[in-house]
Amino acid sequence: MSRPVPPQVIPRPATWRPGDPAPWGDVPESRRTGIGLDRVLDALELVGQRGPVPGGVGSDRVLGPAILVNESNAPVVRHVNAGVLAVMWEEQGETRLVLTRRSSAMRTHKGEISFPGGRLDGEEDPAAAALREAHEEVALDPALVELVGWIHPVLTMVSGSLIMPVLATVATRPHLVASPHEVERAFDVSLAELADPEIFHEERWSIAGRVIPGTADNSFAVWFFEVAGEMIWGATARMIHELLSIVLTGDSGR
């Protein structure tokens, strides 16, 4: 990589291989910058992902149906059990996103980059959980947040959580205060920074016992973004990949 980034545990299998370039790599730079909020919202509208999360959304766009395959090859159905909040605002003509680096003291996903969010509590829906957790993790005032859309659920490879990403906007740059027990750093990046093909790479992974429908070798894409002195990968990178694909290529991958 081009520069050191904080360490994370990346369970890269020995059989991994390089993947494809960024799907937006051929998009002219003039289209990869100047990404205002109106453009993001219009793109979400075109793919039917603006507005409340519809009922029945429960599959992972990369790993196929929301199932894992256990040792007996019996399908284990996964239901959405966590929500995250992708908070956006516009600054100097560019849409920016809030991200966090999880505490290295956390039990799972320690030191990883994520959107604010967490597990559903009781009968909460994903949006309510995401708003509550964002307030707890970075002191984001829910009253300042407007929910505007969604992207497809993502199944984490380590903990097996099925996460519902909820898209939201705030009028201006939010004042964030990281909760030290959960978050080591709260920061933001622009979609234009994330859309730079030079900071992206794809790997193809295969994991013993995991069946990936529609593939010949049971491999799946794992995406990485190296930006703002951090390495974004895993579930969060897959959420960002879908959002960028919608905005830059008009394709949510479904």
Secondary structure as a PSIPRED ss2 file (coil, helix, strand):
# PSIPRED VFORMAT (PSIPRED V4.0)

   1 M C   1.000  0.000  0.000
   2 S C   1.000  0.000  0.000
   3 R C   1.000  0.000  0.000
   4 P C   1.000  0.000  0.000
   5 V C   1.000  0.000  0.000
   6 P C   1.000  0.000  0.000
   7 P C   1.000  0.000  0.000
   8 Q C   1.000  0.000  0.000
   9 V C   1.000  0.000  0.000
  10 I C   1.000  0.000  0.000
  11 P C   1.000  0.000  0.000
  12 R C   1.000  0.000  0.000
  13 P C   1.000  0.000  0.000
  14 A C   1.000  0.000  0.000
  15 T C   1.000  0.000  0.000
  16 W C   1.000  0.000  0.000
  17 R E   0.000  0.000  1.000
  18 P E   0.000  0.000  1.000
  19 G C   1.000  0.000  0.000
  20 D C   1.000  0.000  0.000
  21 P C   1.000  0.000  0.000
  22 A C   1.000  0.000  0.000
  23 P C   1.000  0.000  0.000
  24 W C   1.000  0.000  0.000
  25 G C   1.000  0.000  0.000
  26 D C   1.000  0.000  0.000
  27 V C   1.000  0.000  0.000
  28 P C   1.000  0.000  0.000
  29 E H   0.000  1.000  0.000
  30 S H   0.000  1.000  0.000
  31 R H   0.000  1.000  0.000
  32 R H   0.000  1.000  0.000
  33 T C   1.000  0.000  0.000
  34 G C   1.000  0.000  0.000
  35 I C   1.000  0.000  0.000
  36 G C   1.000  0.000  0.000
  37 L H   0.000  1.000  0.000
  38 D H   0.000  1.000  0.000
  39 R H   0.000  1.000  0.000
  40 V H   0.000  1.000  0.000
  41 L H   0.000  1.000  0.000
  42 D H   0.000  1.000  0.000
  43 A H   0.000  1.000  0.000
  44 L H   0.000  1.000  0.000
  45 E H   0.000  1.000  0.000
  46 L H   0.000  1.000  0.000
  47 V C   1.000  0.000  0.000
  48 G C   1.000  0.000  0.000
  49 Q C   1.000  0.000  0.000
  50 R E   0.000  0.000  1.000
  51 G C   1.000  0.000  0.000
  52 P C   1.000  0.000  0.000
  53 V C   1.000  0.000  0.000
  54 P C   1.000  0.000  0.000
  55 G C   1.000  0.000  0.000
  56 G C   1.000  0.000  0.000
  57 V C   1.000  0.000  0.000
  58 G C   1.000  0.000  0.000
  59 S C   1.000  0.000  0.000
  60 D E   0.000  0.000  1.000
  61 R C   1.000  0.000  0.000
  62 V C   1.000  0.000  0.000
  63 L C   1.000  0.000  0.000
  64 G E   0.000  0.000  1.000
  65 P C   1.000  0.000  0.000
  66 A C   1.000  0.000  0.000
  67 I E   0.000  0.000  1.000
  68 L E   0.000  0.000  1.000
  69 V E   0.000  0.000  1.000
  70 N C   1.000  0.000  0.000
  71 E C   1.000  0.000  0.000
  72 S C   1.000  0.000  0.000
  73 N C   1.000  0.000  0.000
  74 A C   1.000  0.000  0.000
  75 P E   0.000  0.000  1.000
  76 V E   0.000  0.000  1.000
  77 V E   0.000  0.000  1.000
  78 R C   1.000  0.000  0.000
  79 H C   1.000  0.000  0.000
  80 V C   1.000  0.000  0.000
  81 N C   1.000  0.000  0.000
  82 A E   0.000  0.000  1.000
  83 G E   0.000  0.000  1.000
  84 V E   0.000  0.000  1.000
  85 L E   0.000  0.000  1.000
  86 A E   0.000  0.000  1.000
  87 V E   0.000  0.000  1.000
  88 M E   0.000  0.000  1.000
  89 W E   0.000  0.000  1.000
  90 E E   0.000  0.000  1.000
  91 E E   0.000  0.000  1.000
  92 Q C   1.000  0.000  0.000
  93 G C   1.000  0.000  0.000
  94 E E   0.000  0.000  1.000
  95 T E   0.000  0.000  1.000
  96 R E   0.000  0.000  1.000
  97 L E   0.000  0.000  1.000
  98 V E   0.000  0.000  1.000
  99 L E   0.000  0.000  1.000
 100 T E   0.000  0.000  1.000
 101 R E   0.000  0.000  1.000
 102 R E   0.000  0.000  1.000
 103 S C   1.000  0.000  0.000
 104 S C   1.000  0.000  0.000
 105 A C   1.000  0.000  0.000
 106 M C   1.000  0.000  0.000
 107 R C   1.000  0.000  0.000
 108 T C   1.000  0.000  0.000
 109 H C   1.000  0.000  0.000
 110 K C   1.000  0.000  0.000
 111 G C   1.000  0.000  0.000
 112 E C   1.000  0.000  0.000
 113 I E   0.000  0.000  1.000
 114 S E   0.000  0.000  1.000
 115 F C   1.000  0.000  0.000
 116 P C   1.000  0.000  0.000
 117 G E   0.000  0.000  1.000
 118 G E   0.000  0.000  1.000
 119 R E   0.000  0.000  1.000
 120 L C   1.000  0.000  0.000
 121 D C   1.000  0.000  0.000
 122 G C   1.000  0.000  0.000
 123 E C   1.000  0.000  0.000
 124 E C   1.000  0.000  0.000
 125 D C   1.000  0.000  0.000
 126 P H   0.000  1.000  0.000
 127 A H   0.000  1.000  0.000
 128 A H   0.000  1.000  0.000
 129 A H   0.000  1.000  0.000
 130 A H   0.000  1.000  0.000
 131 L H   0.000  1.000  0.000
 132 R H   0.000  1.000  0.000
 133 E H   0.000  1.000  0.000
 134 A H   0.000  1.000  0.000
 135 H H   0.000  1.000  0.000
 136 E H   0.000  1.000  0.000
 137 E H   0.000  1.000  0.000
 138 V H   0.000  1.000  0.000
 139 A C   1.000  0.000  0.000
 140 L C   1.000  0.000  0.000
 141 D C   1.000  0.000  0.000
 142 P H   0.000  1.000  0.000
 143 A H   0.000  1.000  0.000
 144 L H   0.000  1.000  0.000
 145 V C   1.000  0.000  0.000
 146 E E   0.000  0.000  1.000
 147 L E   0.000  0.000  1.000
 148 V E   0.000  0.000  1.000
 149 G E   0.000  0.000  1.000
 150 W E   0.000  0.000  1.000
 151 I C   1.000  0.000  0.000
 152 H C   1.000  0.000  0.000
 153 P C   1.000  0.000  0.000
 154 V E   0.000  0.000  1.000
 155 L E   0.000  0.000  1.000
 156 T C   1.000  0.000  0.000
 157 M C   1.000  0.000  0.000
 158 V C   1.000  0.000  0.000
 159 S C   1.000  0.000  0.000
 160 G C   1.000  0.000  0.000
 161 S C   1.000  0.000  0.000
 162 L E   0.000  0.000  1.000
 163 I E   0.000  0.000  1.000
 164 M E   0.000  0.000  1.000
 165 P E   0.000  0.000  1.000
 166 V E   0.000  0.000  1.000
 167 L E   0.000  0.000  1.000
 168 A E   0.000  0.000  1.000
 169 T E   0.000  0.000  1.000
 170 V C   1.000  0.000  0.000
 171 A C   1.000  0.000  0.000
 172 T C   1.000  0.000  0.000
 173 R C   1.000  0.000  0.000
 174 P C   1.000  0.000  0.000
 175 H C   1.000  0.000  0.000
 176 L C   1.000  0.000  0.000
 177 V C   1.000  0.000  0.000
 178 A C   1.000  0.000  0.000
 179 S C   1.000  0.000  0.000
 180 P C   1.000  0.000  0.000
 181 H C   1.000  0.000  0.000
 182 E C   1.000  0.000  0.000
 183 V E   0.000  0.000  1.000
 184 E E   0.000  0.000  1.000
 185 R E   0.000  0.000  1.000
 186 A E   0.000  0.000  1.000
 187 F E   0.000  0.000  1.000
 188 D E   0.000  0.000  1.000
 189 V E   0.000  0.000  1.000
 190 S E   0.000  0.000  1.000
 191 L H   0.000  1.000  0.000
 192 A H   0.000  1.000  0.000
 193 E H   0.000  1.000  0.000
 194 L H   0.000  1.000  0.000
 195 A C   1.000  0.000  0.000
 196 D C   1.000  0.000  0.000
 197 P H   0.000  1.000  0.000
 198 E H   0.000  1.000  0.000
 199 I H   0.000  1.000  0.000
 200 F E   0.000  0.000  1.000
 201 H E   0.000  0.000  1.000
 202 E E   0.000  0.000  1.000
 203 E E   0.000  0.000  1.000
 204 R E   0.000  0.000  1.000
 205 W E   0.000  0.000  1.000
 206 S E   0.000  0.000  1.000
 207 I C   1.000  0.000  0.000
 208 A C   1.000  0.000  0.000
 209 G C   1.000  0.000  0.000
 210 R C   1.000  0.000  0.000
 211 V C   1.000  0.000  0.000
 212 I C   1.000  0.000  0.000
 213 P C   1.000  0.000  0.000
 214 G C   1.000  0.000  0.000
 215 T C   1.000  0.000  0.000
 216 A C   1.000  0.000  0.000
 217 D C   1.000  0.000  0.000
 218 N C   1.000  0.000  0.000
 219 S E   0.000  0.000  1.000
 220 F E   0.000  0.000  1.000
 221 A E   0.000  0.000  1.000
 222 V E   0.000  0.000  1.000
 223 W E   0.000  0.000  1.000
 224 F E   0.000  0.000  1.000
 225 F E   0.000  0.000  1.000
 226 E E   0.000  0.000  1.000
 227 V E   0.000  0.000  1.000
 228 A C   1.000  0.000  0.000
 229 G C   1.000  0.000  0.000
 230 E E   0.000  0.000  1.000
 231 M E   0.000  0.000  1.000
 232 I E   0.000  0.000  1.000
 233 W E   0.000  0.000  1.000
 234 G H   0.000  1.000  0.000
 235 A H   0.000  1.000  0.000
 236 T H   0.000  1.000  0.000
 237 A H   0.000  1.000  0.000
 238 R H   0.000  1.000  0.000
 239 M H   0.000  1.000  0.000
 240 I H   0.000  1.000  0.000
 241 H H   0.000  1.000  0.000
 242 E H   0.000  1.000  0.000
 243 L H   0.000  1.000  0.000
 244 L H   0.000  1.000  0.000
 245 S H   0.000  1.000  0.000
 246 I H   0.000  1.000  0.000
 247 V H   0.000  1.000  0.000
 248 L H   0.000  1.000  0.000
 249 T H   0.000  1.000  0.000
 250 G C   1.000  0.000  0.000
 251 D C   1.000  0.000  0.000
 252 S C   1.000  0.000  0.000
 253 G C   1.000  0.000  0.000
 254 R C   1.000  0.000  0.000
